[in-house]
């Protein structure tokens, strides 16, 4: 299974490793204010290499159990974003939840849309999922635009859905049906 892939001439998406903890921590520090309105409140440890080693270690254990796929977007050695499929459910549901962010310096270049489309392709052809879902804060219009451009449809709105930036927030819910094959079958 090949989950790593180039996205643009200078950005690649690949499954995270423990060796990426320092680069990810640097990206989080660099984007701290940019991401603050869209993420849970983070402890100071989150922004350190040691904190990311702990977090990535847990995520990679879940990756080995096929419960999550944590991708980082790299421009050279610099992390410029992340895409994560979580709560991967096999069987008749064949679904996962998508979360993502893009570096403040990379906004407006179409990178998020390209990366979300790449995740959808991997979810369909490599992970053999039927659908992926995502949510955005109701006022996060740029993220909603990314999802729509990547083939997602809004399926509802959930009040008090996520605890983001210190409070429970309403979110729009989206999904993309990847295929209508029999569960777990290859294209």
N, C-alpha and C positions, 0 to 999 in steps of 0.2 A: 504494500500500500504506500503510495507516494502522496503525502500531504503537503510537502513543501513545494512552492512554486514561485516563479518570478511574477511580479505584478506590473512593473514598468521597466524601463531600461536601467533604472538605478535603485529600485526597491524590490526586495524579495520578501515573501511570507514563509516563515518556517516554524515548525513546532519548537517551542521554548525548551531550553535545557538549563540545568543549574548554573552552567557557565555564563548564562545570560543575565544573571541576577544583578550584577553591577551596572550593566548597560540599561537594564530596565529601571533600576533605582534612579540612575541619572536622568532618564526620560521623565520619571515621575516628579523629580525635583524641578526640572526644567518646565514642566507643564502643570505645576501645582495649582496656580491660580486659574489657568485655562480650564482645568478639569473639575475644580471645586464645585461649581454649580450643578454638575452632572453625576457626581459620585457620592458614596457614603462618606461620612466624616472619617478621615484617616488619622491613625496615631503617628507620632513622629517616627516610630520604628518602621512604618510602611515605606518611608523615604530613604531607607538605608539598605545597603547590600545585604547585611545580616537578616533584616526583615524580609527581604525578597527571597533569600535562600530558603528561609522557613516556609514562606508561602508557596514558592515554586516546588519545593520538595513535596508538599501536600498535594499540589495540583498534579505533579508528575506521577504520584502514586495513583491518583484517580485516573490519569491518562492510561496507565498500565492496565487498569480495570475497565477501560473503554467507557468511562463515565464523563469524560471531559476531553476537549482538545484545545490546548493553549498555544495559539500562534502569536509570534511577534513579527512586526514589520520592520525590516532592517534597511537602512540606507548606509551601505558600508558597514561599519561597526556600531552605528548609532540606531537605537530603537526609536522608530517614528510612529509607532502605533501598536495596537494589539487587537486581536480578534479571538474570542473565546466561545466555543460551543460547550455549554454545561448541561447537566441533567439529561444526558443522552439516554433515551429509553428504547430498548430493543422490543422485540415481539410485535404485536399488531399495531402498536402506536408509532414506533419508528420515528421519534421526534427528538428535538433538542432546542435549547434556548441559546440565542446569540447575544453576546455583549461585545461592544467595541469602542475604541477611541482612536483619534488621530492627533498627532503632534500639532500644536498651534501653528508651527511654521509650514505645515503641509496642507492646511485647509484651503479649500477652493480649487484644488487641482484634480479632483475626481478620484483621489486615492481611496477614500472610504467606499465609494460605490464599486470600484474595481475589486477591492478586498472583500466586500460583502458578497459580490458575485462569485469570487473565487472560493469562498467558504461554502456557498450554496452548491457549487459544482462538486467540491470535495465531499460534502454531506450526501449528495445524490450518488455520485459514481464510486466513491471510495468507502464511505461509511454506510451506504445503502439505506439512508433515511428516507422517509416519506415527506416530512415537512420540517421546517425550522420556524421558530417564533422569535420575536423581539419586542421590546417595549421601549417607549421614549416618554420622557416627561411631556405633558400636554403642550408646553410652550417651546419645545425643542424642534422647531420647524426645520432646521438644516438636517437633523438626523432623520426626521420623517421623510424628507425629500430623498435622502440616500436610500432608505428602505424602499420607497415607491419606485425609484429608478432601478433598483435591483430586483424588482418583481414581487415585492411584498404588497399585501393588501391589509388595510386596517380592518380588524375584526371586532373591535370594541374599545371601551374606555373603562379603566378600573380605578375607582377612588381609593386613595390612601394605599397605593399598591407597593411602593418602594420607599424606604427610609433614605433619603438623599439630602445631602447638605444640611443635616440636622433636623429634618422634619419628614413626616409622611407626605408623599407626593402622589398626585393623580398621574396616571400614565395612559397613553394610547397603546393598544395591543395590536401587533401585526403578525401575519404569518405568510409564509411562502410554501405552497404545495410544490414539491420537487418532482413528483412523479405519481403515477397511479398503478405502478407495478405491484405484483404480489409482495407482501412484506419480506424484506431481506434478499430480494432477487436482484441480480445484476442487470444493467441496461442492455 
